Amino acid sequence: MRAARRFLIPFYLMLGACMPVAPNDTPTRAAASAALTDSTLPPMRAFTVPRPQAPVASNSDMARDFLDLAFSLESGRGLQRFTRFEGPIRVGVTGAPPPTLGSDLNRLLHRLRTEAGIDIAMVAPGATSAQITIQAVTRAEIRKYLPQAACFVVPNVSSLQEYAANRRSARVSWSRLERRERLAIFLPNDASPQESRDCLHEELAQAIGPLNDLYRLPDSVFNDDNVHTVLTGHDMTILRAYYDPSLRNGMSRTEVANRLPAILARINPRGQGIGPRRLSRTPRVWIDAVQTALGPGAGSSERRKAATEALQVATAMGWSDHRRGFSHYAMGRLLQSMDPGAAQDHFVLAQRYFGQAPDTALHRAYVSSQLAAYAIAEGRANDALYLVTPHLDTAARHENAALLATLMMLRAEALDLAGRVTEAREVRLDSLGWARYGFGSDWAVRAKLREISALSPIIRRDNAL
């Protein structure tokens, strides 16, 4: 569930981050805004070689995660039985897919085959049936049925028209599903390439695997903080376990739990030697507060009140993990336009709680982009370069073009401030190809450039003359 927000100082600066909205029983991704147009900018850049990292988690924690992901919906409603596809999974595409969907889908299917060991591929040429149908439609068509969703997945249908005819029936209920045989994923064809790809990763993963999201997972797309946008090594391990031969449709939670230790020992031997963290469950009051603070529909004062409540709950729970960091990060984002100093303090605290663990590297990249914006606004070029530079590879490794482009634009502004004008020009030009993938339209890319440029004290001084 995700929706992009903008942050600047004192305005908002888009980081490509994603925000949660209220849960329902249909796996969705919250809507964001972008449009594709013919471009006069440099050619679009795209990621080609996946760079996933093995999960850094104990198998004890992985087993607990698996069960909580597989036997609950995002709303918290429990599921009584384990369901998955049996046999080969074939995927078809209908509607009017955007130009980048084909290559992004092929790369994802290749990863699922090689990393998760799942027999999944595109339907053969001329075939008329598929277990999973990806229908590319407009955002307006998607929002007609789920106003807060950018994309979603539904069982037992193959088209939006078929879903419309059955949307109020038990046929499309995940909680009543006994086995997965036919599903449809509805993706936007008028969003940015990155948004379409992010939807593809999350919805296809939920089509074949777990339907739930857990805030306690720091390194997963199965998390409503939506820091991660492509399937991680953790996610591929979960999916590999999901399709282990020792599991089958209809199993109870207890039956699956009894088999998981042997499965995980076999497919993730590294996890046998890692001590469990046993992070506490995330209380509903914190989840609701975060969703009110960062989701649609609430006013400014209500958002700040909810963010304060989330931070109070995180403190009362004694959290020192990424959820405490995210609580400070959310507060910083909400305060940024009205109290930049207080917002900066919360970003510093967020960075402290995100720590130095490998599974929170992407979290730190987001916060560093915020702190670098402050440094640029205050004329501290070297501080901004120190903050941004280490995270360029992090954004690239996690295939987040929007974040990568933002970090590069911030680096270019810092280089300008440092008098390294030629280098700044090269970095800024290189950022545009990634920005086209991350933000989509020319106007969005150019708006991003203007927003980040406006941070510079040199620009502000020139504009004041």
Secondary structure as GFF3:
##gff-version 3
##sequence-region A 1 465
A	DSSP	beta_strand	28	30	.	.	.	ID=ss1
A	DSSP	alpha_helix	59	70	.	.	.	ID=ss2
A	DSSP	beta_strand	89	95	.	.	.	ID=ss3
A	DSSP	alpha_helix	101	115	.	.	.	ID=ss4
A	DSSP	beta_strand	120	122	.	.	.	ID=ss5
A	DSSP	beta_strand	132	137	.	.	.	ID=ss6
A	DSSP	alpha_helix	139	145	.	.	.	ID=ss7
A	DSSP	beta_strand	149	155	.	.	.	ID=ss8
A	DSSP	alpha_helix	160	166	.	.	.	ID=ss9
A	DSSP	three_ten_helix	170	172	.	.	.	ID=ss10
A	DSSP	beta_strand	183	188	.	.	.	ID=ss11
A	DSSP	alpha_helix	193	208	.	.	.	ID=ss12
A	DSSP	alpha_helix	233	242	.	.	.	ID=ss13
A	DSSP	alpha_helix	253	267	.	.	.	ID=ss14
A	DSSP	three_ten_helix	269	273	.	.	.	ID=ss15
A	DSSP	alpha_helix	284	294	.	.	.	ID=ss16
A	DSSP	alpha_helix	300	316	.	.	.	ID=ss17
A	DSSP	alpha_helix	322	335	.	.	.	ID=ss18
A	DSSP	alpha_helix	340	354	.	.	.	ID=ss19
A	DSSP	three_ten_helix	358	360	.	.	.	ID=ss20
A	DSSP	alpha_helix	361	377	.	.	.	ID=ss21
A	DSSP	alpha_helix	381	388	.	.	.	ID=ss22
A	DSSP	three_ten_helix	389	391	.	.	.	ID=ss23
A	DSSP	alpha_helix	392	397	.	.	.	ID=ss24
A	DSSP	alpha_helix	401	417	.	.	.	ID=ss25
A	DSSP	alpha_helix	421	439	.	.	.	ID=ss26
A	DSSP	alpha_helix	442	453	.	.	.	ID=ss27
A	DSSP	alpha_helix	457	464	.	.	.	ID=ss28
###
